[in-house]
């Protein structure tokens, strides 16, 4: 039965080929720059130093700004993809990274690095989270409900595979070629989508009435507000969507805080450079491929997405603690191994959201929950950046350089507690679809 479901999920990915190929290339292009960016930024902002408080603060500021705007932008893009189609929104989101990396191809001075952060911040606001949100909605359009968990797991598995390939390129390519190769791959993605990707949303053409600019603007704002209100109501009225939104918020609060400072922390404490970063990221990526492409499709029919989510959250807690208490250079490699399991948070939550949302509300539901998640990524750097800098300095109250990571793990523990309290039907293959559809078709009638 499990092998049949896995195979079925694989064959149902055939309509997604023209989506997954350019997305995989896009993820490779972005990932290959991650490890080298730490060295580029540190060298530009703090020449000759291994610890760079400016880099930690500017990264935290970037994540905070992105988190603020993503709370509105991601739900908006999800709604627009339901109304105007997935393809145009995907084209916009995958194109935004190009200008930022084009700057670093040109020059890597202090001024250019600051300009990179400004443009990259705008890019993150539009694309970070939105690409996955719209891609998952696209997959839900063409994949049957019974196979969505496996299909989403394959999508996130290809994401991990792309990370491995990106880190391989970063590990063996000379630094001066990394951004050139990356920008070439990034340009390829929207061109390929424009030529080969088919639209899945059928929408009626809108007749534009002959009205003034002010009237049109008011109508647009009114329609966006109504759509946003409906998305919020759909989420609040569903116990499953409401619960998973809380889980995603606390998970993002913890993991976003960790990811915003982790590489700078490892560089300051153990002197890691792009080679060690690439090795750790590749190790996680290779294990994640197996867990997402093979493990989740096999065990999901037996245990359900809810239990997989709880196991993944438990693994993320161990991940944070081992990094925070790392006492030797080999410990971060051990900690990274837990990433093989915690990566299953993404596909399991996507599947739970997709199952609880109606067919016409995939973009709205995925977008709104991702917007709630963005609130966590906005708040976490406010505490993590100064706390990490404090404990890495000589003024720390006690010797625990990874204390901020341990603090972040408390949010992951809260997320696990809420995940365990999700309704029994969350992640079950036997959900009462008739009741769920009634709930989302009449969102304004619920009392919550």
N, C-alpha and C positions, 0 to 999 in steps of 0.2 A: 504493500500500500504506500509506504513512504517513498520507495524508489519510483513508483508510478507517479506520485504527486510531484516529485523532484523533476522527473523527466517531462511531465506535463508542463510544469512551470518553465522549464527550459525551452520547450517548443513554442510556448506562448510568447516568448520574448522575440520571436521572429519579426513581428510588426514594429518592434522597438529598435531594430538594428540602426536605422538612420538617425535615431535619437541618441543611442548609447555610444556609437562610434565617435561623433564629434565631441560629446560630453567627456568621454574618456581621454581624448586628446587634450581637451581643455584642462582637465584635472592634472594630467601629466605636466602640462606647461606651467601650471601654477605651483605644483608641488616641487618641481625641480629648482625653484627659486627660494624655497623656505629656508633651507639650511644655510645657503650662502648669504641671504639677506642679513642674518645676525652679524656676520663678519663685515659686510658692506656698511651697515648702519653704525656699528661700533667704531669702525675705522674712520668713518666720516665725522661722527659727532664727538668721539673721545679718542683721538689719535694716540697710539701707544699704550692704551689701557685695556685691561681684560674686563673690568667692571665699568658699566656705563649707565649711571642713573638716568641721564637724559633719554637714552633709548628706552629704558623701562617705563619712564613717565610718558613719553610720547606714544608708545604702544598702548599704554593704558588709556590715555586720552583718546586715541583713535578708536579703541574698542567701545569706550563710553559714548562717544558721539554716534558711532555706527549703531549701537544698541538703541539710542533714543529714537533715531529716525526709522530704524527697521521695524519698530513696533507699529508704525503706520504704513510704511512702504510695502512690507511683505504681505499683510492682509489685502492691501489695495491691489497689488500685482496678482494675487490669487483670485480676487474677484474679477479683475479684468481678463484673466485667462479663461474664466468661465463664460464671460460675455463676448469677448472678441477673438478668442482662439488662443491655443497654446503657442503656436509657432512664432507670431510676432513678439510675444513676451520673452520667449527663449532667445530670439535673435538679439533683443535689446540687452538682456542680462549677460549673455556670454561675450558681448562686445565691449563691455565697460572696462575690462582689465587691460586692454591694449594700450591706451595712452600712458598709464602709470609705468608699465615696464619699458615702454619706448623711451621714457626719460632716462632710465638707468642704462639703457643701451647707448644713449648719447653721452652721458657723463655721470660720475658718482661723487661729486663734490658735496660739501655740507649743504649748500643752498639747494642743489638738485635733490638731495635726500629729503629735505623739508618739503619741497614741491611734490616729490613722490608721495609723501604721507598725505598731503592734501588731496591729491587726485585719487590715490588709492582708497582714501576714506569715502569719497563719493562713490567709487566703484563698489566697495563693500556694502554701502547702504542699498544699492540697487541689486547686487548679485548675490551677496552672502546669504545663504538660506533660501533665497528666491528660486535659484536654479533647481535645487532639490525639490522644493515645494511644487513648482510647475511640472518638473519631470515626473514626479510621483502622480500628479493629477493626470498627466498624459498617459502614464502606464495604466491607471485605473480606468481610462476610457476604452482601452483595448484588451485588457486582461480580465478574465472572469474572477468573481469575488473569491472563489475557493482557492485560487492560485495566486492571489495578490501577495500574500506574505512571502511566498517563494520568489515571486517576480521582484518585489522590493528588495529582498535579500540579495538577489543577483545584481540588482542595480548598485546597491551599496558595496557588494563584493567587487564589482568592476571599479568602483571608486577606490577601493583599497588596492586593487591591482594597479591602477593608474598611479597611486602614491608610490608603490614599489618601483615602477618603471621611472617615475620622476626622480626618485632618490638614487636610483642606479645611474641615471644621467648626471645628477649632481655629484655623485661620488667619483665618477671617472672623467667627466668633461672638465677641461681647464676652466677656471672661473670666468675668464674673459669671454668665453663662448656661451655661457649658460643663458644670459638674458637674450642673446641673439637668437638662439634656438627656441627659447620660450616664446618670443614675440612672433616668430614664424608660425609656430604651432597655434598660437592664439588667433592669428588672422585666418588660418585654415578653417577653424570651427564655424563661424557664422557663414562663411562662403559655402561650406558643405551643407549646412542646414537650409540655406536659402534654395539651393539647387535640388535637394533630395528629400527633405523632411515633409511628410504629409500632415495636413491639419486634421485633428480629430473632433473638434467642436463644430457642430452645425448651428449656425446662428442666422437669424433672419436679418437681412439688410435693413438698416435704420433709415427712415426718411427724415431728412433734415427740413424742419419747418423754416419758413422765411421769417426769422425773428432777429432782433438786435443782438449785439455782442453781449450786453449785460444779461439779457434773458437767457441766452445760451449758457453763460457762465453760471448763473443761478441754478439752471436745470442740471448742469453737470455736478455741481456741489451737492444739490439735493439728492441726486441719484447715488452719488458716492456715499453720502451719509446713510441713506436708506440701506444700501448694500452692506455697509459696515455694521449697521445696527442688526440686520438680519443674521450676519455671520456671528456676531456676539451672542445673539439670542439662541441660535442653533447650538452653539457650544455650551452655553449656560444651562440650557434645557435638557441636555443629554448628560446623565450621570457619568457615562464613560468619557465623553469629550471633556467634561468639566474636570474630572479626575486626572486625565492624561495631560491636560493643560498645566495643572499644578505640578505634576511630576516633571514635565519638561522645564518649567520655570526653575525649580530648585536644582535640577540636573545642570541646566545651563549656568545657573549662579555659581555652582561649584566648578564645573569643568572649564567654563570660559575664563574664570579667574586663574585656574592652573595653566591653561594653554597660553594666556597672555604673558606670563612671566617665566615659564618653564625653561626655555632655551637660554635666556639670559641668566637664570639661576644656575643652570648646569655649567655655563661658561665661566661664571664667577667662582663657583665652588670647586669644580674639577678641571677647569681649563679646557673644556670640550670645544672643538672647532667643527667646521662643516663636515669633516669625515666621520666623527663620532655621531653627530646629529643624523647624518644620512644612514649610518649603520643601525641606529636605534629605530628610526622611522621605517627602514626596510624590514627589520625584524618584525615589527608590529604589523606592517602591511602584508607580509607573506602569511603570517598566521591568520590575519583577518580575512584573507581571500578564502582560506579553507573553511573558517567558521561561518562565513556568509554564503559562500557558493555551495557548500556541502552540508555542514552541520545543521544550520537553521532549517533548510528545506526538509531534512531527514527527520528532525525531532519535533518540528512544529505540529504535525498532525497528532502527535501523542501528548504533548504537554501544553500546547497553545502559546500564543504570543505573550500573555500576561506572565506566565512563569519564566519565559525566556527573558522578559524585561527585568524581572526581579533578580535573576541570576546575573544579568549584565550590570545592573546597578551595584550589586554586591562586589563584583569584580572591580568596578570603578573606585569603590572605597579603598580596596586593597592597593590599587594603583596609586592613589593619592598618598596613602600612608607610607608606602615604600619609598616614593620619591621624597617625601617630607623628612623621613628619618635616614636617608641615604648616608652611609658612613664610609663608603669606599666607591671608587669609580665603576665597579662592576654592578653595584646595586641598581643604578638607573636602568641597566639592561634587564634585570630581573623584574623591576617595576613595569617596564614597557611590555613585558610578556602578558600582563593582565589586559592589555589593550586588545588582545585577540578575542576576549569575551565581551568586554564592555562596548565594542563596536556594534554589538547586536542591539543596543538601545535604539539606534536609528530605524532599522527595518521593522522591529517589533512595534515601535510607536506609530510608524507610518501605517502599518497594517491595522492596528487598533483604530486609528482615526478613520481610515478608509472604510472599515467595516461599520463604524458608527454613523458615518455621514451618508446622505442620500446620493444617488448618481449625479444629480444636478448641482450638488454642493461640495464636490471634491476640492475644488480650488479654494472655496471660501473656508471650509473646515481646516484644511492643511495650512492655509495662509494665516488664519486667525490664531491657531495654536502655535505656529512658528513665531507669530508676532508676540505672543505671551512669553515664549522662550527668549525672545530678543530683550525683553525687560530684564531678564537675569544677566544677559551679556552686557547690558548697560550698567547695571549696578555693581557687578563683581570687581571691575578694575578700580573703582573708587576706593575700595579697601585693599585690594591685592597689591597694587603698585606701591603705595607708601609702606605697607606692611613688609613686603618683600625687600624693598630698599633698606628699611630699618634693620631687619635681621641679617642682612648681608654686610652691614656697616660695622664699624668698631664700637658703635654706641648701643648695640643690641643689649637688652636687659639680661639675657642668658644665651648660652651657646646652642642654638638650634636654627641653623640657617634656613631650613625648610619649614619653619613654623607656619608660614602663611598657607602652605599647601595642606598642612594638617587641619588648619581652620576651614579651608575650602571643603574638606571631606565631610564636615558637619552638614553642609547643604546636601551632599549626596546621600547621607544617612536619612535626612528628612524625605528626600525624593523616594528612597526605598520604602519608607513607612507608608507614604501615600500610594505607591504602586501596589503594595500588598493589600490595600483597601479598595482597589478598583472593583467594580461590580463583577460578579462571577462570570457573566457572559462576555466580559472584555477579553478579547483574544481567543474566544471559543469559536470553534468551527460550527457550532450549533446555535448561533444567535438567532433570536426571533426577528427575522427581517421585516415582517409585516409591521410589528410594533415600532421598530426603529424608523421605518419609512414614514409612519404616521407621525412620529415625533418630529422629524425634520420637515415634513410638509406643512405642519402647522406650528411653527416655532413661536409665534406671538401669543399662542393660547396657553402656553405652559406656565406653571407657577413654580418659581424656584426661590 
